[in-house]
Amino acid sequence: MKNRQMGSYIILTLVAIFAIIPFIVAISSSFSTEQLIVTEGYSLWPRGFSLEAYKYLFSNFDVIIRAYCVTIFVTVVGVIVSLFLT
């Protein structure tokens, strides 16, 4: 019984790691320079630390509003379609 429980813990830990890695890469790439992402690709650690993405995001507040509108639209339409199909 303990071997089966230990196996379950190992599998759940691996699943959690694989679920967290994309978030780490997204955060890391937000602090990397665009040129290094294009030339060298994504990584778990930021390359060429830069806050340009955040400067762009907060200087163009319309981008944030548009993103929230798209999220709300997709959620509402998804719920309506799912309820209709169910």
C-alpha positions as YAML, in Angstrom:
chain: A
units: angstrom
residues:
- id: 1
  name: MET
  ca: [0.00, 0.00, 0.00]
- id: 2
  name: LYS
  ca: [2.79, 2.48, 0.79]
- id: 3
  name: ASN
  ca: [4.45, 1.86, -2.59]
- id: 4
  name: ARG
  ca: [1.21, 2.67, -4.37]
- id: 5
  name: GLN
  ca: [0.79, 5.82, -2.28]
- id: 6
  name: MET
  ca: [4.39, 6.89, -2.98]
- id: 7
  name: GLY
  ca: [3.82, 6.31, -6.70]
- id: 8
  name: SER
  ca: [0.72, 8.52, -6.57]
- id: 9
  name: TYR
  ca: [2.72, 11.30, -4.90]
- id: 10
  name: ILE
  ca: [5.42, 11.09, -7.53]
- id: 11
  name: ILE
  ca: [2.91, 11.21, -10.39]
- id: 12
  name: LEU
  ca: [1.03, 14.15, -8.84]
- id: 13
  name: THR
  ca: [4.28, 16.01, -8.27]
- id: 14
  name: LEU
  ca: [5.30, 15.53, -11.91]
- id: 15
  name: VAL
  ca: [1.89, 16.68, -13.13]
- id: 16
  name: ALA
  ca: [2.12, 19.78, -10.92]
- id: 17
  name: ILE
  ca: [5.61, 20.58, -12.23]
- id: 18
  name: PHE
  ca: [4.48, 20.23, -15.84]
- id: 19
  name: ALA
  ca: [1.46, 22.46, -15.12]
- id: 20
  name: ILE
  ca: [3.59, 25.18, -13.48]
- id: 21
  name: ILE
  ca: [6.37, 25.31, -16.10]
- id: 22
  name: PRO
  ca: [4.31, 27.23, -18.74]
- id: 23
  name: PHE
  ca: [3.53, 29.95, -16.18]
- id: 24
  name: ILE
  ca: [7.20, 30.26, -15.26]
- id: 25
  name: VAL
  ca: [8.14, 30.54, -18.94]
- id: 26
  name: ALA
  ca: [5.47, 33.22, -19.51]
- id: 27
  name: ILE
  ca: [6.67, 35.28, -16.56]
- id: 28
  name: SER
  ca: [10.31, 34.80, -17.56]
- id: 29
  name: SER
  ca: [9.68, 35.88, -21.13]
- id: 30
  name: SER
  ca: [7.85, 38.99, -19.95]
- id: 31
  name: PHE
  ca: [11.09, 40.14, -18.31]
- id: 32
  name: SER
  ca: [13.30, 39.20, -21.29]
- id: 33
  name: THR
  ca: [14.14, 41.39, -24.25]
- id: 34
  name: GLU
  ca: [12.14, 40.76, -27.40]
- id: 35
  name: GLN
  ca: [15.26, 40.37, -29.53]
- id: 36
  name: LEU
  ca: [16.69, 37.60, -27.34]
- id: 37
  name: ILE
  ca: [13.38, 35.73, -27.34]
- id: 38
  name: VAL
  ca: [13.30, 35.89, -31.15]
- id: 39
  name: THR
  ca: [16.90, 34.79, -31.60]
- id: 40
  name: GLU
  ca: [17.36, 32.34, -28.72]
- id: 41
  name: GLY
  ca: [13.81, 31.27, -27.90]
- id: 42
  name: TYR
  ca: [12.05, 30.94, -24.57]
- id: 43
  name: SER
  ca: [13.71, 29.83, -21.34]
- id: 44
  name: LEU
  ca: [12.91, 29.35, -17.68]
- id: 45
  name: TRP
  ca: [15.13, 32.32, -16.71]
- id: 46
  name: PRO
  ca: [14.88, 35.85, -18.13]
- id: 47
  name: ARG
  ca: [17.58, 36.77, -20.66]
- id: 48
  name: GLY
  ca: [18.60, 40.39, -21.02]
- id: 49
  name: PHE
  ca: [16.38, 41.75, -18.27]
- id: 50
  name: SER
  ca: [13.90, 44.31, -19.62]
- id: 51
  name: LEU
  ca: [10.69, 45.96, -18.45]
- id: 52
  name: GLU
  ca: [9.70, 47.10, -21.96]
- id: 53
  name: ALA
  ca: [6.69, 44.75, -22.08]
- id: 54
  name: TYR
  ca: [5.31, 46.26, -18.88]
- id: 55
  name: LYS
  ca: [6.05, 49.82, -20.03]
- id: 56
  name: TYR
  ca: [4.10, 49.12, -23.23]
- id: 57
  name: LEU
  ca: [1.26, 47.47, -21.35]
- id: 58
  name: PHE
  ca: [0.78, 50.24, -18.82]
- id: 59
  name: SER
  ca: [1.31, 53.08, -21.29]
- id: 60
  name: ASN
  ca: [-1.42, 51.66, -23.55]
- id: 61
  name: PHE
  ca: [-4.26, 51.02, -21.11]
- id: 62
  name: ASP
  ca: [-6.55, 50.20, -24.05]
- id: 63
  name: VAL
  ca: [-4.69, 46.91, -24.44]
- id: 64
  name: ILE
  ca: [-5.73, 45.83, -20.95]
- id: 65
  name: ILE
  ca: [-9.36, 46.85, -21.51]
- id: 66
  name: ARG
  ca: [-9.47, 45.03, -24.85]
- id: 67
  name: ALA
  ca: [-8.00, 41.89, -23.28]
- id: 68
  name: TYR
  ca: [-10.63, 41.91, -20.52]
- id: 69
  name: CYS
  ca: [-13.40, 42.43, -23.09]
- id: 70
  name: VAL
  ca: [-12.19, 39.47, -25.12]
- id: 71
  name: THR
  ca: [-12.00, 37.33, -21.96]
- id: 72
  name: ILE
  ca: [-15.52, 38.28, -20.89]
- id: 73
  name: PHE
  ca: [-16.89, 37.70, -24.41]
- id: 74
  name: VAL
  ca: [-15.28, 34.25, -24.72]
- id: 75
  name: THR
  ca: [-16.53, 33.28, -21.26]
- id: 76
  name: VAL
  ca: [-20.12, 34.40, -21.89]
- id: 77
  name: VAL
  ca: [-20.31, 32.83, -25.34]
- id: 78
  name: GLY
  ca: [-18.64, 29.65, -24.08]
- id: 79
  name: VAL
  ca: [-21.12, 29.29, -21.23]
- id: 80
  name: ILE
  ca: [-24.10, 29.94, -23.50]
- id: 81
  name: VAL
  ca: [-22.90, 27.43, -26.13]
- id: 82
  name: SER
  ca: [-22.09, 24.84, -23.45]
- id: 83
  name: LEU
  ca: [-25.52, 25.22, -21.84]
- id: 84
  name: PHE
  ca: [-27.21, 24.99, -25.22]
- id: 85
  name: LEU
  ca: [-25.31, 21.84, -26.20]
- id: 86
  name: THR
  ca: [-25.86, 20.22, -22.81]
...
